[in-house]
Amino acid sequence: MNKKIENIDPSGKREIYYLLLGFFTALISVYLDSIQFLEVDINWFQRSGSLLVILGVISESKYIAKTIREFYQVSGPITKLHKLSMHSGFIMALIGTFIWGYGDFVNKFL
């Protein structure tokens, strides 16, 4: 078994940082709503949900990769095809969530 796979136990530090970042993202969005940032009818708090989903996906990414490796019982070196398979859903989730939360800005500001 690859030594990198065995050492992916959670330390808690990464998760705490993402929780704090998510909390402050939500607080900042409430503040932006209260001052009507950009003087446009935009609900920043609602959009912060998109950012929280992105942070959650990033936070879980190393555990998802570990699970996939264990499920397929990958032995030996991880190939580029393995890496692409493990990260393609992750990348699509990040891009899709960002478009979902902020895609309408393309029409508003262009």
Rosetta constraint file for C-alpha pairs under 8 A:
AtomPair CA 1 CA 5 HARMONIC 7.32 0.50
AtomPair CA 1 CA 6 HARMONIC 7.54 0.50
AtomPair CA 1 CA 75 HARMONIC 6.08 0.50
AtomPair CA 1 CA 76 HARMONIC 7.49 0.50
AtomPair CA 2 CA 6 HARMONIC 6.83 0.50
AtomPair CA 2 CA 75 HARMONIC 7.04 0.50
AtomPair CA 2 CA 76 HARMONIC 6.96 0.50
AtomPair CA 2 CA 77 HARMONIC 7.85 0.50
AtomPair CA 3 CA 7 HARMONIC 6.50 0.50
AtomPair CA 4 CA 8 HARMONIC 6.96 0.50
AtomPair CA 5 CA 66 HARMONIC 6.21 0.50
AtomPair CA 5 CA 69 HARMONIC 7.98 0.50
AtomPair CA 8 CA 62 HARMONIC 7.40 0.50
AtomPair CA 8 CA 63 HARMONIC 7.41 0.50
AtomPair CA 8 CA 66 HARMONIC 7.51 0.50
AtomPair CA 12 CA 16 HARMONIC 6.12 0.50
AtomPair CA 13 CA 17 HARMONIC 6.27 0.50
AtomPair CA 14 CA 18 HARMONIC 6.36 0.50
AtomPair CA 14 CA 59 HARMONIC 7.31 0.50
AtomPair CA 15 CA 19 HARMONIC 6.16 0.50
AtomPair CA 15 CA 59 HARMONIC 6.41 0.50
AtomPair CA 16 CA 20 HARMONIC 6.14 0.50
AtomPair CA 17 CA 21 HARMONIC 6.05 0.50
AtomPair CA 18 CA 22 HARMONIC 6.00 0.50
AtomPair CA 18 CA 55 HARMONIC 6.41 0.50
AtomPair CA 18 CA 56 HARMONIC 7.59 0.50
AtomPair CA 18 CA 59 HARMONIC 6.78 0.50
AtomPair CA 19 CA 23 HARMONIC 6.12 0.50
AtomPair CA 20 CA 24 HARMONIC 6.14 0.50
AtomPair CA 21 CA 25 HARMONIC 5.99 0.50
AtomPair CA 22 CA 26 HARMONIC 6.28 0.50
AtomPair CA 22 CA 51 HARMONIC 7.71 0.50
AtomPair CA 22 CA 52 HARMONIC 5.62 0.50
AtomPair CA 22 CA 55 HARMONIC 7.08 0.50
AtomPair CA 23 CA 27 HARMONIC 6.33 0.50
AtomPair CA 24 CA 28 HARMONIC 5.96 0.50
AtomPair CA 25 CA 29 HARMONIC 6.16 0.50
AtomPair CA 25 CA 48 HARMONIC 6.47 0.50
AtomPair CA 25 CA 51 HARMONIC 7.82 0.50
AtomPair CA 25 CA 52 HARMONIC 7.85 0.50
AtomPair CA 26 CA 30 HARMONIC 6.35 0.50
AtomPair CA 26 CA 45 HARMONIC 6.29 0.50
AtomPair CA 26 CA 48 HARMONIC 5.79 0.50
AtomPair CA 26 CA 49 HARMONIC 7.76 0.50
AtomPair CA 27 CA 31 HARMONIC 6.36 0.50
AtomPair CA 28 CA 32 HARMONIC 6.15 0.50
AtomPair CA 29 CA 33 HARMONIC 6.18 0.50
AtomPair CA 29 CA 44 HARMONIC 4.98 0.50
AtomPair CA 29 CA 45 HARMONIC 4.71 0.50
AtomPair CA 29 CA 47 HARMONIC 8.00 0.50
AtomPair CA 29 CA 48 HARMONIC 6.36 0.50
AtomPair CA 30 CA 34 HARMONIC 6.25 0.50
AtomPair CA 30 CA 44 HARMONIC 6.85 0.50
AtomPair CA 30 CA 45 HARMONIC 5.40 0.50
AtomPair CA 31 CA 35 HARMONIC 6.42 0.50
AtomPair CA 32 CA 36 HARMONIC 5.95 0.50
AtomPair CA 32 CA 37 HARMONIC 5.19 0.50
AtomPair CA 32 CA 44 HARMONIC 6.47 0.50
AtomPair CA 33 CA 37 HARMONIC 6.45 0.50
AtomPair CA 33 CA 42 HARMONIC 7.73 0.50
AtomPair CA 33 CA 43 HARMONIC 6.31 0.50
AtomPair CA 33 CA 44 HARMONIC 5.80 0.50
AtomPair CA 33 CA 45 HARMONIC 6.87 0.50
AtomPair CA 36 CA 40 HARMONIC 6.99 0.50
AtomPair CA 36 CA 41 HARMONIC 7.72 0.50
AtomPair CA 36 CA 42 HARMONIC 7.97 0.50
AtomPair CA 43 CA 47 HARMONIC 6.60 0.50
AtomPair CA 44 CA 48 HARMONIC 6.17 0.50
AtomPair CA 45 CA 49 HARMONIC 7.09 0.50
AtomPair CA 46 CA 50 HARMONIC 7.73 0.50
AtomPair CA 47 CA 51 HARMONIC 7.04 0.50
AtomPair CA 47 CA 101 HARMONIC 5.30 0.50
AtomPair CA 47 CA 102 HARMONIC 7.11 0.50
AtomPair CA 48 CA 52 HARMONIC 6.23 0.50
AtomPair CA 48 CA 101 HARMONIC 7.95 0.50
AtomPair CA 49 CA 53 HARMONIC 6.31 0.50
AtomPair CA 49 CA 101 HARMONIC 7.76 0.50
AtomPair CA 50 CA 54 HARMONIC 6.43 0.50
AtomPair CA 50 CA 97 HARMONIC 5.81 0.50
AtomPair CA 50 CA 98 HARMONIC 6.35 0.50
AtomPair CA 50 CA 100 HARMONIC 7.25 0.50
AtomPair CA 50 CA 101 HARMONIC 5.18 0.50
AtomPair CA 51 CA 55 HARMONIC 6.23 0.50
AtomPair CA 51 CA 97 HARMONIC 7.81 0.50
AtomPair CA 51 CA 98 HARMONIC 7.27 0.50
AtomPair CA 51 CA 101 HARMONIC 7.85 0.50
AtomPair CA 52 CA 56 HARMONIC 6.10 0.50
AtomPair CA 53 CA 57 HARMONIC 6.20 0.50
AtomPair CA 53 CA 97 HARMONIC 7.18 0.50
AtomPair CA 54 CA 58 HARMONIC 6.23 0.50
AtomPair CA 54 CA 93 HARMONIC 7.72 0.50
AtomPair CA 54 CA 94 HARMONIC 5.62 0.50
AtomPair CA 54 CA 97 HARMONIC 6.74 0.50
AtomPair CA 54 CA 98 HARMONIC 7.62 0.50
AtomPair CA 55 CA 59 HARMONIC 6.00 0.50
AtomPair CA 56 CA 60 HARMONIC 6.22 0.50
AtomPair CA 57 CA 61 HARMONIC 5.98 0.50
AtomPair CA 57 CA 90 HARMONIC 7.10 0.50
AtomPair CA 57 CA 93 HARMONIC 7.66 0.50
AtomPair CA 57 CA 94 HARMONIC 7.38 0.50
AtomPair CA 60 CA 64 HARMONIC 6.20 0.50
AtomPair CA 61 CA 65 HARMONIC 6.19 0.50
AtomPair CA 61 CA 90 HARMONIC 7.22 0.50
AtomPair CA 62 CA 66 HARMONIC 6.20 0.50
AtomPair CA 63 CA 67 HARMONIC 6.14 0.50
AtomPair CA 64 CA 68 HARMONIC 6.22 0.50
AtomPair CA 65 CA 69 HARMONIC 6.19 0.50
AtomPair CA 65 CA 86 HARMONIC 5.92 0.50
AtomPair CA 65 CA 87 HARMONIC 7.68 0.50
AtomPair CA 66 CA 70 HARMONIC 6.16 0.50
AtomPair CA 67 CA 71 HARMONIC 5.97 0.50
AtomPair CA 68 CA 72 HARMONIC 6.21 0.50
AtomPair CA 68 CA 86 HARMONIC 6.86 0.50
AtomPair CA 69 CA 73 HARMONIC 5.77 0.50
AtomPair CA 69 CA 74 HARMONIC 5.50 0.50
AtomPair CA 70 CA 74 HARMONIC 6.69 0.50
AtomPair CA 74 CA 78 HARMONIC 7.37 0.50
AtomPair CA 78 CA 82 HARMONIC 5.97 0.50
AtomPair CA 78 CA 83 HARMONIC 6.89 0.50
AtomPair CA 79 CA 83 HARMONIC 6.41 0.50
AtomPair CA 80 CA 84 HARMONIC 6.08 0.50
AtomPair CA 81 CA 85 HARMONIC 6.13 0.50
AtomPair CA 82 CA 86 HARMONIC 6.16 0.50
AtomPair CA 83 CA 87 HARMONIC 6.08 0.50
AtomPair CA 84 CA 88 HARMONIC 5.64 0.50
AtomPair CA 85 CA 89 HARMONIC 7.76 0.50
AtomPair CA 86 CA 90 HARMONIC 7.65 0.50
AtomPair CA 87 CA 91 HARMONIC 6.08 0.50
AtomPair CA 88 CA 92 HARMONIC 6.19 0.50
AtomPair CA 89 CA 93 HARMONIC 6.04 0.50
AtomPair CA 90 CA 94 HARMONIC 6.33 0.50
AtomPair CA 91 CA 95 HARMONIC 6.21 0.50
AtomPair CA 92 CA 96 HARMONIC 5.76 0.50
AtomPair CA 93 CA 97 HARMONIC 5.89 0.50
AtomPair CA 94 CA 98 HARMONIC 6.22 0.50
AtomPair CA 95 CA 99 HARMONIC 6.21 0.50
AtomPair CA 96 CA 100 HARMONIC 5.98 0.50
AtomPair CA 97 CA 101 HARMONIC 6.19 0.50
AtomPair CA 98 CA 102 HARMONIC 5.85 0.50
AtomPair CA 98 CA 103 HARMONIC 7.18 0.50
AtomPair CA 99 CA 103 HARMONIC 4.33 0.50
AtomPair CA 99 CA 104 HARMONIC 7.98 0.50
AtomPair CA 102 CA 106 HARMONIC 7.93 0.50
AtomPair CA 104 CA 108 HARMONIC 6.55 0.50
AtomPair CA 105 CA 109 HARMONIC 5.83 0.50
AtomPair CA 106 CA 110 HARMONIC 5.95 0.50
